[in-house]
Amino acid sequence: MNNPIKRRTCVYVVRIWAEYLNEQPPCWRGIIEGSEPGEKVPFTSLEEMRDMIVQKTLSVIHIEE
């Protein structure tokens, strides 16, 4: 194998729950926990969760380059 593939693993624990509060569809809320101690980031929509994961993952990739 002449060119091994570089791989970086990012680990997150994502806790998600639905808050109905008389709303249909429900509001999705949650917390993203990273691998660093105390690293917890709340979110208030699935789109926000996705954007946070993308941002955090891209920042890790840029740090290593």
C-alpha positions as a Markdown table, in Angstrom:
| # | Residue | x | y | z |
|---|---|---|---|---|
| 1 | Met | 0.0 | 0.0 | 0.0 |
| 2 | Asn | 1.8 | 3.1 | -1.3 |
| 3 | Asn | -0.6 | 5.8 | -0.3 |
| 4 | Pro | -2.4 | 5.0 | 2.9 |
| 5 | Ile | -5.6 | 6.9 | 3.4 |
| 6 | Lys | -5.5 | 9.5 | 6.2 |
| 7 | Arg | -8.3 | 9.2 | 8.5 |
| 8 | Arg | -9.5 | 11.4 | 11.4 |
| 9 | Thr | -12.3 | 10.2 | 13.7 |
| 10 | Cys | -14.5 | 12.7 | 15.4 |
| 11 | Val | -16.7 | 11.4 | 18.1 |
| 12 | Tyr | -19.9 | 13.1 | 19.3 |
| 13 | Val | -22.7 | 12.0 | 21.6 |
| 14 | Val | -26.0 | 13.6 | 20.4 |
| 15 | Arg | -29.0 | 13.6 | 22.7 |
| 16 | Ile | -32.2 | 14.6 | 20.9 |
| 17 | Trp | -35.8 | 15.1 | 22.2 |
| 18 | Ala | -39.0 | 16.4 | 20.8 |
| 19 | Glu | -40.8 | 19.2 | 22.6 |
| 20 | Tyr | -44.4 | 19.4 | 21.4 |
| 21 | Leu | -45.7 | 22.4 | 23.5 |
| 22 | Asn | -48.9 | 22.4 | 21.4 |
| 23 | Glu | -46.8 | 22.5 | 18.2 |
| 24 | Gln | -47.1 | 20.2 | 15.2 |
| 25 | Pro | -44.5 | 19.2 | 14.1 |
| 26 | Pro | -42.6 | 19.3 | 17.4 |
| 27 | Cys | -39.6 | 21.4 | 18.1 |
| 28 | Trp | -36.4 | 19.3 | 18.2 |
| 29 | Arg | -33.9 | 20.1 | 20.9 |
| 30 | Gly | -30.8 | 18.5 | 22.1 |
| 31 | Ile | -27.2 | 18.6 | 23.2 |
| 32 | Ile | -24.0 | 17.7 | 21.3 |
| 33 | Glu | -21.3 | 16.4 | 23.6 |
| 34 | Gly | -17.7 | 16.4 | 22.2 |
| 35 | Ser | -14.7 | 14.4 | 23.3 |
| 36 | Glu | -13.3 | 17.2 | 25.4 |
| 37 | Pro | -14.3 | 17.3 | 29.0 |
| 38 | Gly | -17.3 | 19.7 | 29.5 |
| 39 | Glu | -17.8 | 20.2 | 25.8 |
| 40 | Lys | -21.6 | 20.4 | 25.5 |
| 41 | Val | -23.4 | 22.5 | 22.9 |
| 42 | Pro | -27.2 | 22.9 | 22.9 |
| 43 | Phe | -29.2 | 23.1 | 19.8 |
| 44 | Thr | -32.9 | 24.0 | 19.0 |
| 45 | Ser | -33.5 | 22.4 | 15.6 |
| 46 | Leu | -32.2 | 19.5 | 13.5 |
| 47 | Glu | -30.8 | 22.0 | 11.0 |
| 48 | Glu | -28.8 | 23.7 | 13.8 |
| 49 | Met | -27.5 | 20.3 | 15.0 |
| 50 | Arg | -26.3 | 19.4 | 11.5 |
| 51 | Asp | -24.7 | 22.8 | 11.1 |
| 52 | Met | -22.9 | 22.5 | 14.4 |
| 53 | Ile | -21.6 | 19.0 | 13.6 |
| 54 | Val | -20.3 | 20.2 | 10.2 |
| 55 | Gln | -18.6 | 23.2 | 11.7 |
| 56 | Lys | -17.0 | 21.3 | 14.5 |
| 57 | Thr | -15.8 | 18.5 | 12.1 |
| 58 | Leu | -14.4 | 21.0 | 9.6 |
| 59 | Ser | -12.5 | 22.9 | 12.3 |
| 60 | Val | -10.8 | 19.6 | 13.4 |
| 61 | Ile | -9.8 | 18.9 | 9.8 |
| 62 | His | -8.4 | 22.4 | 9.3 |
| 63 | Ile | -6.4 | 22.2 | 12.6 |
| 64 | Glu | -4.6 | 19.1 | 11.4 |
| 65 | Glu | -3.7 | 20.3 | 8.0 |
